[in-house]
Amino acid sequence: MTELDHGIEPHAPGHAERLNWLRAGVLGANDGIVSVAALVVGVAAATPDSAAILIAGVASLLAGAISMALGEYVSVSSQRDTERTLIAKERWELANLPEQELAELAEMYRAKGLSVETARRVADELTAHDALAAHLEVELHIGTEELSNPWHAAFASALAFTVGAILPLLAVLLPPPAWRLPATFLAVAVALVVTGWLSAYLGGSPRGRAISRVLVGGLLALGVTWAIGGLIGTSV
């Protein structure tokens, strides 16, 4: 590794959290692409009626965005409540059991590989600077200023889903009826390649494997709903 390579390593506080948000956004967009595309492809296979396709697509977009937002809000709210409870418990312990907490902090650093003397000195200095922050970081891996915001999570999730859902909706409505399904399959395939590459890039995993997973899964979903829509359309 060169000095330049090491220089671009992310060491800023909250970087891991930002990466998690980006990955969640990519996954939310991927959900929007696949779920709305699968629905509109099934409807388009059953009927050429543009109004029916539009209604189904918009309904799917709104329902999916609201569902994603509610799910994220509930999930992150629960996480935040847990974090607040842990912080309150740690504050109480520091106020009422300071010596035990100092010994616990020193022991955690000793377990990381420091000598007993060094671990105690580090614990003393960190406790003198900010005892609560030291315990939260080492013991619980959270920070008082980094609590998750459920409203931000809900909005980001709904927005990501909506952005992803708009693509298949446009792809199935804009072309002439004869080109609707091929255009949608093509647009979804390209979009899934992009989201697969982005998720792999952000997670540092192999690009090809990630792209293959989302592409195969997404196109399989479209194929199933297309077949079902075709069967229903011919039987009605």
VMD Tcl script that draws the C-alpha trace (Angstrom):
set ca {
  {0.00 0.00 0.00}
  {1.41 3.39 -0.93}
  {1.37 6.50 1.21}
  {-1.17 8.03 -1.16}
  {-3.44 4.99 -0.84}
  {-3.28 5.22 2.94}
  {-4.01 8.92 2.80}
  {-7.47 8.40 1.36}
  {-8.54 5.93 4.03}
  {-11.72 7.19 5.75}
  {-10.92 8.02 9.37}
  {-13.47 10.78 9.96}
  {-15.95 10.23 12.80}
  {-19.26 8.81 11.63}
  {-17.81 7.52 8.35}
  {-19.09 3.98 8.96}
  {-22.56 5.37 9.73}
  {-22.54 7.38 6.49}
  {-21.58 4.27 4.55}
  {-24.45 2.39 6.17}
  {-26.83 5.16 5.12}
  {-25.52 5.02 1.55}
  {-25.88 1.25 1.43}
  {-29.42 1.53 2.82}
  {-30.23 4.09 0.13}
  {-28.93 1.82 -2.62}
  {-30.91 -1.12 -1.25}
  {-34.04 1.03 -0.96}
  {-33.69 2.10 -4.57}
  {-33.18 -1.52 -5.57}
  {-36.41 -2.47 -3.77}
  {-38.26 0.28 -5.62}
  {-36.92 -0.86 -8.97}
  {-37.77 -4.53 -8.54}
  {-41.14 -4.32 -6.75}
  {-42.69 -1.67 -9.00}
  {-41.19 -3.16 -12.16}
  {-42.52 -6.60 -11.29}
  {-46.01 -5.22 -10.74}
  {-46.22 -3.06 -13.87}
  {-44.73 -5.83 -16.02}
  {-47.42 -8.21 -14.77}
  {-50.17 -5.68 -15.48}
  {-48.71 -4.80 -18.89}
  {-48.57 -8.47 -19.79}
  {-52.26 -8.80 -18.91}
  {-53.57 -5.63 -20.58}
  {-52.31 -2.89 -22.91}
  {-54.45 -0.31 -21.08}
  {-52.09 2.54 -20.15}
  {-54.46 3.84 -17.48}
  {-54.51 0.50 -15.69}
  {-50.70 0.28 -15.84}
  {-50.34 3.83 -14.53}
  {-52.77 3.30 -11.66}
  {-51.08 0.05 -10.64}
  {-47.61 1.58 -10.88}
  {-48.41 4.74 -8.92}
  {-50.29 2.73 -6.27}
  {-47.33 0.39 -5.93}
  {-44.89 3.32 -5.69}
  {-46.89 5.08 -2.97}
  {-47.60 1.93 -0.99}
  {-43.98 0.83 -1.18}
  {-42.56 4.23 -0.21}
  {-44.94 4.54 2.77}
  {-44.23 0.98 3.87}
  {-40.47 1.51 3.66}
  {-40.72 4.79 5.57}
  {-42.85 3.28 8.33}
  {-40.59 0.25 8.63}
  {-37.46 2.40 8.92}
  {-39.13 4.77 11.38}
  {-40.19 1.94 13.70}
  {-36.85 0.16 13.41}
  {-34.68 3.23 14.00}
  {-36.96 4.50 16.78}
  {-36.51 1.19 18.60}
  {-32.76 1.39 18.09}
  {-32.66 4.96 19.38}
  {-34.72 4.07 22.45}
  {-32.28 1.28 23.21}
  {-29.29 3.60 22.78}
  {-30.83 6.20 25.08}
  {-31.51 3.57 27.73}
  {-27.91 2.36 27.56}
  {-26.58 5.93 27.81}
  {-28.78 6.65 30.83}
  {-27.62 3.43 32.50}
  {-23.98 4.31 31.85}
  {-24.48 7.81 33.30}
  {-25.97 6.33 36.46}
  {-23.12 3.88 36.86}
  {-20.52 6.63 36.41}
  {-22.27 8.80 38.97}
  {-22.77 6.06 41.55}
  {-19.99 3.57 40.87}
  {-17.07 5.65 39.58}
  {-14.26 3.41 40.86}
  {-15.83 0.24 39.50}
  {-16.41 1.95 36.14}
  {-12.81 3.14 36.00}
  {-11.56 -0.36 36.74}
  {-13.90 -1.75 34.08}
  {-12.58 0.71 31.48}
  {-8.99 -0.13 32.34}
  {-9.75 -3.85 32.06}
  {-11.31 -3.38 28.62}
  {-8.16 -1.66 27.40}
  {-6.01 -4.34 28.99}
  {-8.06 -6.95 27.10}
  {-7.24 -5.09 23.88}
  {-3.54 -5.76 24.44}
  {-2.27 -2.91 26.62}
  {-0.21 -3.56 29.72}
  {-1.92 -3.16 33.09}
  {-0.09 0.10 33.78}
  {-0.77 1.58 30.33}
  {-4.41 0.50 30.39}
  {-4.91 2.17 33.75}
  {-3.20 5.37 32.58}
  {-5.34 5.49 29.42}
  {-8.49 4.88 31.47}
  {-7.52 7.64 33.92}
  {-6.87 10.19 31.17}
  {-10.03 9.35 29.20}
  {-12.15 9.44 32.35}
  {-10.74 12.84 33.23}
  {-11.50 14.11 29.73}
  {-14.98 12.60 29.16}
  {-15.84 9.49 31.13}
  {-19.22 8.92 29.49}
  {-17.88 9.19 25.93}
  {-15.01 6.83 26.78}
  {-17.34 4.14 28.12}
  {-19.86 4.51 25.31}
  {-17.17 4.18 22.66}
  {-15.25 1.24 24.13}
  {-18.03 -0.64 25.89}
  {-21.12 0.03 23.75}
  {-19.66 1.37 20.48}
  {-22.03 4.34 20.36}
  {-21.64 8.10 20.77}
  {-23.85 10.67 22.47}
  {-23.87 12.80 19.31}
  {-24.45 9.96 16.84}
  {-27.91 8.72 17.83}
  {-29.92 7.66 14.81}
  {-32.77 9.93 13.74}
  {-35.91 7.94 12.85}
  {-37.37 10.79 10.77}
  {-34.23 11.05 8.67}
  {-34.23 7.29 8.19}
  {-37.90 7.24 7.18}
  {-37.49 10.08 4.70}
  {-34.30 8.64 3.19}
  {-35.88 5.21 2.79}
  {-39.04 6.58 1.15}
  {-36.99 8.81 -1.15}
  {-34.67 5.99 -2.21}
  {-37.62 3.70 -2.94}
  {-39.37 6.42 -4.94}
  {-36.29 7.20 -7.03}
  {-35.90 3.52 -7.85}
  {-39.60 3.04 -8.60}
  {-39.85 5.94 -11.05}
  {-37.53 4.24 -13.56}
  {-39.65 1.14 -14.35}
  {-42.81 3.26 -14.26}
  {-41.45 5.55 -16.98}
  {-39.97 2.65 -18.92}
  {-43.33 0.89 -19.18}
  {-45.42 4.00 -19.95}
  {-43.32 6.02 -22.39}
  {-42.62 3.51 -25.22}
  {-45.29 2.28 -27.65}
  {-47.27 -0.75 -26.38}
  {-45.24 -3.21 -28.47}
  {-41.99 -2.02 -26.84}
  {-43.18 -1.66 -23.25}
  {-42.04 -5.00 -21.90}
  {-38.64 -5.14 -23.67}
  {-37.91 -1.54 -22.66}
  {-38.83 -2.22 -19.04}
  {-36.75 -5.39 -18.85}
  {-33.77 -3.56 -20.36}
  {-34.12 -0.49 -18.12}
  {-34.47 -2.63 -15.01}
  {-31.46 -4.77 -15.97}
  {-29.27 -1.68 -16.41}
  {-30.52 -0.16 -13.15}
  {-29.88 -3.39 -11.23}
  {-26.35 -3.58 -12.58}
  {-25.76 -0.04 -11.30}
  {-27.25 -0.70 -7.83}
  {-25.40 -4.01 -7.59}
  {-22.11 -2.32 -8.44}
  {-22.75 0.51 -5.97}
  {-23.64 -1.85 -3.11}
  {-20.49 -3.89 -3.76}
  {-18.35 -0.75 -3.99}
  {-19.68 0.66 -0.73}
  {-19.34 -2.68 1.03}
  {-15.95 -3.51 -0.44}
  {-17.18 -6.86 -1.81}
  {-16.61 -8.44 -5.26}
  {-18.54 -6.49 -7.91}
  {-19.40 -9.41 -10.16}
  {-21.01 -11.50 -7.45}
  {-23.12 -8.60 -6.14}
  {-24.27 -7.62 -9.63}
  {-25.18 -11.22 -10.46}
  {-27.27 -11.59 -7.31}
  {-29.41 -8.51 -7.81}
  {-29.68 -8.97 -11.57}
  {-30.75 -12.61 -11.46}
  {-33.16 -12.01 -8.57}
  {-34.71 -8.93 -10.14}
  {-35.16 -10.42 -13.59}
  {-36.57 -13.59 -12.05}
  {-39.22 -11.52 -10.26}
  {-40.09 -9.76 -13.52}
  {-40.26 -13.06 -15.36}
  {-42.66 -14.57 -12.83}
  {-45.07 -11.62 -12.84}
  {-44.85 -11.35 -16.64}
  {-45.85 -15.03 -16.96}
  {-48.68 -14.68 -14.46}
  {-49.94 -11.50 -16.14}
  {-49.85 -13.18 -19.52}
  {-51.84 -16.16 -18.25}
  {-54.45 -13.97 -16.60}
  {-54.68 -11.73 -19.63}
  {-55.35 -14.61 -22.00}
  {-57.91 -16.21 -19.68}
  {-59.98 -13.07 -19.10}
}
mol new
graphics top color blue
foreach p $ca { graphics top sphere $p radius 0.5 }
foreach p [lrange $ca 0 end-1] q [lrange $ca 1 end] { graphics top cylinder $p $q radius 0.2 }
display resetview
